[in-house]
């Protein structure tokens, strides 16, 4: 058996991904807000409100650097650079290196330069529009992570390339927020950025936090299975998160960079459990785009990493370090 993260799972279907059950003795303090176009919550069990506020401040600072939709962000400025070099902060350069590594790992299936295509889609619009074939062809011609040059903190984009860090930024920011809480002396906490979850310390009684994996297209609160995690990260990429249906066809936000269209891999979601939220965030998207066979092979090659693949028919496939009961997952 390959070495894996410590997951102790219980029979429970009470929690969505990112919703946790805490022991009665816990004195939890939680702050909730909105950022990165999602609901954000941070909970500590041995801290004060200042630590929570500081975590939310960090979230805002990083979003203002990394979001392509914030007009004066570093990413937005780079996308307007027309090929001129752009100086990045250490934070942005670090995340971009992680994103480029994921692009290379997937052979371009995951591509951080997908922005020309992703900007054509608006899945939250009242009447979403399917981009024309001509617009998509033009966008795809500008996609390719090889068009990105990062030397130190100096970024140069060529060939009309533009960046979209949406497939990894939430995970990176969740990691940074958790690190800040640890640096502040907090021993037990939960960071949840719209389902990108980092936990550490477990409950006061030594038991892990309970995490539910959402059943794709199920009712709110309906889980496909549950797991428990004391220390680590969980992230899911799924077709149900941002989508619309037109003439019986589902259009979702996980785009194939080779076509600019929603990827059709026979999967509804991929959940990755590992030590880093940034890695889990990127890997869940990479594995979805690779498809079940290649995606699972990638997971099996990586130590301390597990995954749950949910197919379009609702059936599940678990990585080799996991075994399934009726409604729960355990480590073999």
Secondary structure in CASP SS format (residue, H / E / C, confidence):
PFRMAT SS
TARGET T0000
AUTHOR 0000-0000-0000
METHOD secondary structure of the structure
MODEL  1
X C 1.00
X C 1.00
X C 1.00
X C 1.00
X C 1.00
X C 1.00
X E 1.00
X C 1.00
X C 1.00
X C 1.00
X C 1.00
X C 1.00
X C 1.00
X C 1.00
X C 1.00
X C 1.00
X C 1.00
X C 1.00
X C 1.00
X C 1.00
X C 1.00
X C 1.00
X C 1.00
X C 1.00
X C 1.00
X C 1.00
X C 1.00
X C 1.00
X E 1.00
X E 1.00
X E 1.00
X E 1.00
X E 1.00
X E 1.00
X E 1.00
X C 1.00
X C 1.00
X E 1.00
X E 1.00
X E 1.00
X E 1.00
X E 1.00
X E 1.00
X E 1.00
X C 1.00
X C 1.00
X C 1.00
X C 1.00
X H 1.00
X H 1.00
X H 1.00
X H 1.00
X H 1.00
X H 1.00
X H 1.00
X H 1.00
X H 1.00
X H 1.00
X H 1.00
X H 1.00
X H 1.00
X H 1.00
X H 1.00
X H 1.00
X H 1.00
X H 1.00
X C 1.00
X C 1.00
X C 1.00
X C 1.00
X C 1.00
X C 1.00
X C 1.00
X H 1.00
X H 1.00
X H 1.00
X H 1.00
X H 1.00
X H 1.00
X C 1.00
X C 1.00
X C 1.00
X C 1.00
X C 1.00
X C 1.00
X E 1.00
X E 1.00
X C 1.00
X C 1.00
X H 1.00
X H 1.00
X H 1.00
X H 1.00
X H 1.00
X H 1.00
X H 1.00
X H 1.00
X H 1.00
X H 1.00
X H 1.00
X H 1.00
X H 1.00
X H 1.00
X H 1.00
X H 1.00
X C 1.00
X C 1.00
X C 1.00
X C 1.00
X C 1.00
X C 1.00
X C 1.00
X C 1.00
X E 1.00
X H 1.00
X H 1.00
X H 1.00
X H 1.00
X C 1.00
X C 1.00
X C 1.00
X C 1.00
X C 1.00
X C 1.00
X C 1.00
X C 1.00
X C 1.00
X C 1.00
X C 1.00
X C 1.00
X C 1.00
X C 1.00
X H 1.00
X H 1.00
X H 1.00
X H 1.00
X H 1.00
X H 1.00
X H 1.00
X H 1.00
X C 1.00
X C 1.00
X C 1.00
X C 1.00
X H 1.00
X H 1.00
X H 1.00
X E 1.00
X E 1.00
X E 1.00
X E 1.00
X C 1.00
X C 1.00
X E 1.00
X E 1.00
X E 1.00
X E 1.00
X C 1.00
X C 1.00
X C 1.00
X C 1.00
X E 1.00
X C 1.00
X C 1.00
X C 1.00
X C 1.00
X C 1.00
X C 1.00
X H 1.00
X H 1.00
X H 1.00
X H 1.00
X H 1.00
X H 1.00
X H 1.00
X H 1.00
X H 1.00
X H 1.00
X H 1.00
X H 1.00
X H 1.00
X H 1.00
X H 1.00
X C 1.00
X C 1.00
X C 1.00
X C 1.00
X C 1.00
X E 1.00
X E 1.00
X E 1.00
X E 1.00
X E 1.00
X C 1.00
X C 1.00
X E 1.00
X E 1.00
X E 1.00
X E 1.00
X E 1.00
X C 1.00
X C 1.00
X C 1.00
X C 1.00
X C 1.00
X C 1.00
X C 1.00
X C 1.00
X E 1.00
X E 1.00
X E 1.00
X E 1.00
X E 1.00
X E 1.00
X C 1.00
X C 1.00
X C 1.00
X C 1.00
X C 1.00
X C 1.00
X C 1.00
X C 1.00
X E 1.00
X E 1.00
X E 1.00
X E 1.00
X E 1.00
X E 1.00
X E 1.00
X C 1.00
X C 1.00
X E 1.00
X E 1.00
X E 1.00
X E 1.00
X E 1.00
X E 1.00
X E 1.00
X C 1.00
X C 1.00
X C 1.00
X C 1.00
X E 1.00
X E 1.00
X E 1.00
X E 1.00
X C 1.00
X C 1.00
X E 1.00
X E 1.00
X E 1.00
X E 1.00
X C 1.00
X C 1.00
X E 1.00
X C 1.00
X C 1.00
X C 1.00
X C 1.00
X C 1.00
X C 1.00
X E 1.00
X C 1.00
X C 1.00
X C 1.00
X C 1.00
X E 1.00
X E 1.00
X E 1.00
X E 1.00
X E 1.00
X E 1.00
X E 1.00
X E 1.00
X C 1.00
X C 1.00
X H 1.00
X H 1.00
X H 1.00
X H 1.00
X H 1.00
X H 1.00
X H 1.00
X H 1.00
X H 1.00
X H 1.00
X H 1.00
X H 1.00
X H 1.00
X H 1.00
X C 1.00
X H 1.00
X H 1.00
X H 1.00
X H 1.00
X H 1.00
X H 1.00
X H 1.00
X H 1.00
X H 1.00
X C 1.00
X C 1.00
X C 1.00
X C 1.00
X C 1.00
X E 1.00
X E 1.00
X E 1.00
X E 1.00
X E 1.00
X E 1.00
X C 1.00
X C 1.00
X C 1.00
X C 1.00
X E 1.00
X E 1.00
X E 1.00
X C 1.00
X C 1.00
X C 1.00
X E 1.00
X E 1.00
X E 1.00
X C 1.00
X C 1.00
X C 1.00
X E 1.00
X E 1.00
X E 1.00
X E 1.00
X C 1.00
END
